Amino acid sequence: MTTIRGVWIAALALVAGALPAAAQTAPVRGVSLWPGTEIRATMASPATGARQVRGRLVVLAGDTLRVTPRGTNTIATYQVASVERLEVRGRRQRKLGFALGAAVGAGITAAIAGPDWNRGGISRDQFAGLVATNALIGGCVGFAFGPREWTELPLRR
């Protein structure tokens, strides 16, 4: 019984390890992406000029780019030759998020607690403590939800 269980576990591990490799799209001109990656592509259109498409990658293979545009459940197909610029959603900008969150937290606190401090309702130390505490809380929230950066991928033609 133990041997059969071990064989099943080994088989499942082998299949689970092979799935991500099989799901990866084939490289196109040196670019390799995973399905579901959030992308932003700028297309060249002779009639309308540049047009931006943003959504989730379905497949990038050969000369075809298939994307599920934001807000839809349809799959749009584009020719890779018409893509002028291809960007992927990168990691979060944690430092910027912390700075923005701290500034917002301190600003809101100063705007709300400032009149009380001016009227003598709270002391200077209490006011400073409120501002510092809420700046720290806002910074932590901003750190967790910082904006994501876009990374341009080279399209070798």
C-alpha positions in Angstrom: 0.0 0.0 0.0 2.8 2.4 0.9 4.6 1.7 -2.4 1.5 2.5 -4.5 0.9 5.7 -2.6 4.6 6.7 -3.2 4.2 6.0 -6.9 1.1 8.2 -7.1 2.7 11.0 -5.2 5.8 10.9 -7.5 3.5 10.8 -10.6 1.5 13.8 -9.4 4.7 15.7 -8.6 6.0 15.0 -12.1 2.8 16.2 -13.7 2.6 19.3 -11.5 6.1 20.2 -12.4 5.5 19.8 -16.1 2.4 21.9 -16.2 4.0 25.3 -15.8 6.6 24.5 -18.5 3.9 23.4 -20.9 1.7 26.5 -20.3 4.5 28.9 -21.2 4.1 30.4 -24.6 6.8 30.0 -27.2 9.3 32.8 -27.5 8.8 35.4 -30.2 11.8 37.3 -31.2 13.5 36.7 -27.8 10.3 37.4 -25.7 8.8 34.6 -23.5 5.7 35.3 -21.5 3.2 33.3 -19.4 -0.5 33.1 -20.1 -2.4 35.4 -17.8 0.4 38.0 -17.7 -1.0 41.5 -17.7 0.3 43.3 -20.8 0.0 46.6 -22.5 0.7 46.7 -26.2 0.9 49.7 -28.5 -0.3 48.8 -32.0 0.5 50.6 -35.2 -2.6 51.3 -37.2 -2.3 53.2 -40.5 -5.8 54.6 -40.3 -6.0 55.7 -36.7 -2.4 56.0 -35.6 -1.1 54.3 -32.4 -3.6 52.4 -30.4 -3.1 50.9 -26.9 -4.4 47.5 -25.9 -4.3 46.4 -22.3 -5.3 43.0 -20.9 -4.3 39.5 -20.1 -2.1 37.5 -22.4 -3.7 34.3 -23.8 -0.9 33.3 -26.2 2.0 34.8 -28.0 3.2 32.4 -30.6 4.5 32.8 -34.1 3.2 36.0 -35.6 0.0 36.1 -33.4 -0.7 37.9 -30.2 -3.9 36.9 -28.4 -5.2 39.0 -25.6 -8.3 39.2 -23.4 -8.8 43.0 -23.2 -9.7 44.5 -19.8 -13.4 44.5 -19.1 -14.2 41.8 -21.6 -14.4 38.1 -21.9 -13.5 37.9 -25.5 -10.2 37.1 -27.0 -8.7 39.6 -29.5 -6.1 38.6 -32.0 -3.4 40.9 -33.3 -0.4 40.5 -35.6 2.9 40.7 -33.9 4.2 42.8 -36.8 1.8 45.6 -35.9 3.0 45.8 -32.3 5.2 48.8 -31.8 5.7 48.4 -28.1 5.0 45.6 -25.6 5.1 46.1 -21.9 4.4 43.7 -19.0 3.1 44.6 -15.5 6.1 44.4 -13.2 6.6 44.4 -9.5 5.2 46.9 -7.0 7.0 50.1 -6.3 7.1 49.7 -2.6 9.2 52.8 -1.7 6.9 55.1 -3.7 3.8 53.4 -2.2 5.2 53.9 1.4 6.0 57.6 0.7 2.6 58.3 -0.9 0.7 56.5 1.9 2.7 58.3 4.6 2.0 61.7 3.0 -1.7 61.0 2.7 -1.9 59.7 6.2 -0.1 62.6 7.7 -2.0 65.1 5.5 -5.4 63.8 6.4 -4.5 63.7 10.1 -3.1 67.3 10.1 -6.3 68.5 8.3 -8.6 66.9 10.8 -6.6 67.3 14.0 -5.1 70.7 13.2 -8.2 72.8 14.2 -8.3 71.0 17.6 -4.6 71.8 18.1 -5.1 75.4 17.2 -8.0 75.8 19.7 -6.0 74.1 22.4 -8.1 70.9 22.4 -5.0 68.7 22.1 -1.4 69.4 23.0 1.4 69.8 20.6 2.8 66.4 21.6 -0.6 64.7 21.0 -0.9 66.3 17.6 2.6 65.2 16.6 1.9 61.7 17.9 -1.3 61.5 15.9 0.4 62.8 12.7 3.4 60.4 13.1 1.2 57.4 13.9 -1.1 57.9 11.0 1.8 58.6 8.7 3.2 55.2 9.7 -0.1 53.5 9.2 -0.6 55.2 5.8 3.0 54.2 4.8 2.4 50.6 5.7 -0.8 50.5 3.6 1.0 52.3 0.8 3.8 49.7 1.0 1.4 46.9 0.7 -0.6 48.3 -2.2 2.1 50.3 -4.0 1.6 51.0 -7.7 3.0 48.5 -10.2 5.5 49.5 -12.8 5.4 48.6 -16.5 8.5 47.0 -18.0 9.1 47.3 -21.7 10.1 44.1 -23.5 12.4 44.3 -26.5 10.8 43.2 -29.7 13.6 42.2 -32.0 12.5 42.4 -35.6 
